[in-house]
Amino acid sequence: MDKLKKFGLMEKIVHELEDLKNSQQAIITKLAKIEVDNIELGDKRLEKDLPDMHQRVADNLDTIVSILEDFANQTDTFSDKNNIAALKEQDAIDKL
């Protein structure tokens, strides 16, 4: 795979991981709101299951954040090692 194409795919994955992280954060927020509302309501099923759901989503978020950090660093290293900025400039010139 050509270096620019590989870098583009790596950047795409970083953005998808960021989207996934944001989605997980939104789910945690929604679960917390339901938990707060249920304090007043007192539904036993919600009391029983929501904390476990919250913990599983939080654990997933931790994993996603770790993967994102590692992969973003890997992407930056690849960019620096392969001088992607110069390759992009040359590609733009070649397309003229």
C-alpha positions as CSV (number, residue, x, y, z in Angstrom):
1,M,0.0,0.0,0.0
2,D,1.3,3.4,-0.9
3,K,2.4,5.6,2.1
4,L,-0.2,8.3,1.5
5,K,-3.0,5.8,1.1
6,K,-1.9,4.0,4.3
7,F,-1.6,7.3,6.2
8,G,-5.1,8.3,5.0
9,L,-6.5,5.0,6.2
10,M,-4.8,5.5,9.6
11,E,-6.2,9.0,9.9
12,K,-9.7,7.7,9.1
13,I,-9.4,5.1,11.8
14,V,-8.3,7.7,14.3
15,H,-11.4,9.8,13.5
16,E,-13.6,6.7,13.8
17,L,-12.1,5.9,17.2
18,E,-12.8,9.5,18.3
19,D,-16.4,9.2,17.1
20,L,-16.7,5.9,19.0
21,K,-15.2,7.5,22.1
22,N,-17.7,10.4,21.9
23,S,-20.6,7.9,21.4
24,Q,-19.6,6.0,24.5
25,Q,-19.3,9.2,26.5
26,A,-22.9,10.1,25.3
27,I,-24.1,6.7,26.5
28,I,-22.6,7.2,29.9
29,T,-24.2,10.6,30.2
30,K,-27.6,9.1,29.2
31,L,-27.2,6.2,31.7
32,A,-26.3,8.7,34.4
33,K,-29.4,10.8,33.7
34,I,-31.6,7.6,33.9
35,E,-30.0,6.6,37.2
36,V,-30.7,10.1,38.6
37,D,-34.3,10.0,37.4
38,N,-34.7,6.6,38.9
39,I,-33.6,7.8,42.3
40,E,-37.0,9.5,42.5
41,L,-38.9,6.7,40.7
42,G,-37.3,3.8,42.5
43,D,-37.8,1.1,39.8
44,K,-36.1,-2.1,41.1
45,R,-35.0,-3.4,37.7
46,L,-33.3,-0.1,36.8
47,E,-31.7,0.0,40.2
48,K,-30.4,-3.5,39.6
49,D,-29.2,-3.3,36.0
50,L,-28.1,0.3,35.4
51,P,-25.0,0.3,37.6
52,D,-23.7,-2.8,35.7
53,M,-24.5,-1.3,32.4
54,H,-22.8,2.0,33.4
55,Q,-19.7,0.1,34.5
56,R,-19.5,-2.0,31.3
57,V,-19.8,1.1,29.1
58,A,-17.2,2.9,31.2
59,D,-14.8,0.0,30.8
60,N,-15.4,0.0,27.1
61,L,-14.7,3.8,27.0
62,D,-11.4,3.2,28.9
63,T,-10.4,0.6,26.3
64,I,-11.3,2.9,23.4
65,V,-9.4,5.8,24.9
66,S,-6.3,3.6,25.3
67,I,-6.5,2.3,21.8
68,L,-7.1,5.8,20.4
69,E,-4.1,7.2,22.2
70,D,-1.8,4.4,21.0
71,F,-3.1,4.4,17.4
72,A,-2.9,8.2,17.2
73,N,0.7,8.1,18.4
74,Q,1.4,5.3,15.8
75,T,-0.2,7.5,13.1
76,D,1.9,10.5,14.1
77,T,5.1,8.4,14.1
78,F,4.3,7.0,10.7
79,S,3.7,10.5,9.4
80,D,7.0,11.8,10.8
81,K,9.0,8.7,9.7
82,N,7.7,8.8,6.2
83,N,7.6,12.6,5.8
84,I,3.9,12.6,4.9
85,A,3.7,16.4,4.7
86,A,6.2,16.4,1.8
87,L,4.5,13.5,0.1
88,K,1.2,15.4,0.3
89,E,2.8,18.5,-1.3
90,Q,4.4,16.4,-4.0
91,D,1.1,14.6,-4.7
92,A,-0.7,18.0,-5.0
93,I,2.0,19.2,-7.4
94,D,1.7,16.0,-9.5
95,K,-2.1,16.5,-9.8
96,L,-1.7,20.0,-11.3
